[in-house]
Amino acid sequence: MPTIIEVAVRHMENNTGLKAYADKRAARLAGTFPKAESVKVVLDKQRHLYQAEFIVQEKGQTAVGATQMATSAASAIDAAAAHAEKQLRKQRNKVLSVHTRTTQKK
């Protein structure tokens, strides 16, 4: 099942180049984590700062959200994607390193 990628732009004119860049970063994130069911990207402008938010839902896991602000939209997208990737790696490592109980059958 392919990953669903949604990009929403708020409080600024619809910039197709910016939307395409966010879509590309979300696709790269989904490619790195194949269990991702959906990636939502929200781009927002508040006065002179741009805000990017990545929300990644993996199958059977809690959704991971990362929000970053920067003076340029591209750097906000990059920072939020990197933060979401870091959180997903940490979550995956926790799942992989869980101690399992070994029981002996009688």
N, C-alpha and C positions, 0 to 999 in steps of 0.2 A: 504494500500500500504506500503510495507516495506521500511525502510530507506536505501538508497544507501550509502555504505561506500567505499571510495577509499583511499588507502595508497600508497604514492609515496616516493621513497628513492632516494636522489640525492648525488652525490659526495662521495659515500662510497659503499663498496661491499654490495650486497643484503643479509642482515641478516634476516633470516626468524623468529627468536625469537623476534627481535625488531619489525618487521612488525606485528607479532601476538599480541604483547603487545599493539601496537598502535591501532590495530583493536579492541582489547578488550576494551580499553579506549573509543574509538569512539562508540562502541556498547552500552556501559554503558551511555554515553552522549545521544545517540539516545533513549535509554530506558527511561531516565529521562524526555526528551522532545519529546512526541509522535508526535508532529506536524512537526518534523524535516524531510525534504524531502531528504537531502543529507548531509553527513559529509565527508569532504576531509581532509586528514592528509598528510602533506609534511614534511619529515625528511631530514635534510641537515647537512653536516659537514663542518665547516669552521675552518681550522687549528686545534686548540685543543678544540674548542667549538662545541656543538651540538645544532641545532636549530630545533624546532618543531613548526609547524603552523597548527592550526585547523580552518577550514572554515565550518560553519554550516549554511545551508539554511533552514529556516522554511517556511511553506506554508503561502503566503500572507505577508511575512515580509522581511526586509532587511537582507542580509547575514551578519553574525557575524564572524569576523576573530580575532584570537588571536595568537600571535607569542611570543615564549619565548626561551631564550638561557641558556644553562647550561653546566657544564663540563661533565656530563653523559647524555646519550640519554634518559634513563628512567626518570630522574628528569626533563628534558626538556619537555617530553611528559606529565608528570603529571602536571607541572606548566601551560602549554598551555591549557590542558583540563580544569583545574580549572579556568583559566582566561576566557575561552569561556563559561563555565557554569555560572560564575558570570555575564557575559555580557547578556547571554540569560535570566537569572532570572530577571535582571534589565529591560530588554526589555519587558518581560512578565508582570512584575508588572506595567510598564507604560501603557501597553495596558489595563490591568484590572482596573486601577484606572482613566481611562479617564472619564471626566465629560460628561455626555450625556444631551442634552437639552430635557426637558420635555415640550411638547407643548400641549396646550389644543385645542381640536377640537370644532368648533362652530356648 
